[in-house]
């Protein structure tokens, strides 16, 4: 069942998260309780380094390779193009790949698109459920200022 009133945050706005009290309600909690805060900050720092060096306008695959290299240089553990099993009512129905699973905590999806669509956020939420992780980052490199292209999603 899809939670109602799920809200994401843009990184230039005040940080906050939502935690699930029941299937259909979300409660805002303080930024200090942000799950995987340190990991997401490290990911964003790496992404900013890649973006400031390469700039916008390249293919997603270029940013993916550069980000993987930056993770390696900084000693950040990651799995690139991680295969995820999809299930329906307990039956394995197929596999899908997520761009990155970082430190076995954060699902990271990269984009290099002109505009972000809500379906990209829904996609991350699906990946979070499939991987049983709580935190996802959606980063669009095709923006002038990278902070305008970052969304943090929390289940």
C-alpha positions in Angstrom: 0.0 0.0 0.0 1.4 3.4 -1.0 2.0 5.8 1.9 0.1 9.1 1.6 1.6 12.5 2.0 5.2 11.3 1.3 7.3 14.4 1.0 10.9 14.7 -0.2 13.3 17.5 0.4 15.5 19.6 -1.8 18.9 19.9 -0.2 18.9 23.7 -0.2 15.8 23.7 2.0 15.8 22.9 5.7 16.6 19.2 6.3 13.9 17.0 7.7 12.7 13.4 7.4 9.5 11.5 7.8 9.2 8.3 9.7 6.4 5.8 9.3 4.0 5.4 12.3 1.6 3.3 10.3 1.1 2.3 6.7 -0.8 5.5 5.8 0.8 8.2 8.0 4.1 10.0 8.2 5.5 12.0 11.1 8.2 14.6 10.7 11.3 14.3 12.9 14.3 16.4 13.5 17.3 16.4 11.1 19.5 15.0 13.9 17.6 11.8 13.6 18.2 11.6 9.8 19.1 8.0 9.0 22.4 7.4 7.2 23.1 11.2 7.4 26.9 10.7 7.3 26.8 8.4 4.3 24.5 10.7 2.3 26.7 13.7 3.1 29.8 11.8 1.8 27.9 10.8 -1.3 26.8 14.3 -2.0 30.3 15.6 -1.4 31.6 13.1 -4.0 28.9 14.1 -6.5 29.7 17.8 -6.0 33.3 17.1 -6.8 32.4 15.2 -10.0 29.9 17.9 -11.0 32.3 20.8 -10.4 35.0 19.0 -12.4 32.9 17.7 -15.3 30.0 20.1 -15.4 26.5 19.4 -16.7 25.6 18.1 -20.2 27.2 14.6 -20.3 25.7 11.2 -20.4 24.6 9.5 -17.1 27.1 6.7 -17.7 30.0 9.2 -17.6 28.9 10.6 -14.3 28.4 7.0 -13.0 32.0 6.1 -13.9 33.4 9.3 -12.4 31.4 8.9 -9.2 32.6 5.3 -8.8 36.2 6.5 -9.1 35.6 9.2 -6.6 34.1 6.7 -4.1 37.1 4.5 -4.6 39.5 7.4 -4.0 37.7 8.3 -0.8 37.4 4.7 0.5 33.6 4.6 0.2 32.2 1.1 -0.2 29.8 0.7 -3.1 28.2 -1.7 -5.5 27.6 -0.4 -8.9 24.7 -1.6 -11.1 23.6 -3.8 -8.2 21.1 -6.5 -9.3 18.0 -6.6 -7.2 15.4 -9.3 -7.1 11.8 -8.2 -7.5 9.1 -10.2 -5.8 5.3 -10.2 -6.1 3.3 -11.9 -3.3 6.4 -13.9 -2.3 7.2 -15.0 -5.9 10.4 -13.9 -7.6 9.2 -12.2 -10.7 12.4 -10.8 -12.1 15.5 -8.7 -11.6 16.4 -5.0 -11.9 19.6 -3.0 -11.5 20.1 0.0 -9.3 22.9 2.5 -10.1 24.6 2.2 -6.7 24.2 0.7 -3.3 26.5 2.8 -1.1 27.9 1.4 2.2 25.1 -1.2 2.1 22.8 1.6 3.4 21.9 4.1 0.7 20.3 3.5 -2.7 21.7 6.0 -5.2 20.1 6.7 -8.6 21.8 9.0 -11.0 20.1 11.1 -13.8 21.4 13.4 -16.5 18.0 14.8 -17.6 16.6 18.3 -18.4 13.8 18.0 -15.8 13.1 15.7 -13.0 9.8 13.8 -13.1 7.9 12.4 -10.1 8.3 8.9 -11.6 12.0 9.0 -10.7 11.1 9.5 -7.0 8.6 6.7 -7.2 11.3 4.5 -8.8 13.7 5.1 -5.8 10.9 4.2 -3.4 10.3 1.0 -5.2 14.1 0.2 -5.0 14.1 1.0 -1.3 11.3 -1.5 -0.7 12.9 -4.1 -2.9 16.3 -3.7 -1.1 14.7 -3.2 2.4 16.7 0.0 2.8 15.4 3.2 4.2 17.4 6.0 2.5 17.7 6.9 -1.2 19.3 9.7 -3.1 18.3 10.9 -6.5 21.0 13.0 -8.2 20.5 14.8 -11.5 23.8 16.0 -12.9 22.3 18.0 -15.7 21.8 21.2 -13.7 23.9 24.3 -13.3 24.1 24.0 -9.5 24.2 20.4 -8.3 22.3 21.2 -5.0 19.3 21.9 -7.2 19.4 18.3 -8.6 19.6 16.4 -5.3 16.6 14.7 -3.7 16.8 12.6 -0.5 14.0 10.1 0.0 13.4 8.2 3.2 10.9 5.4 3.9 
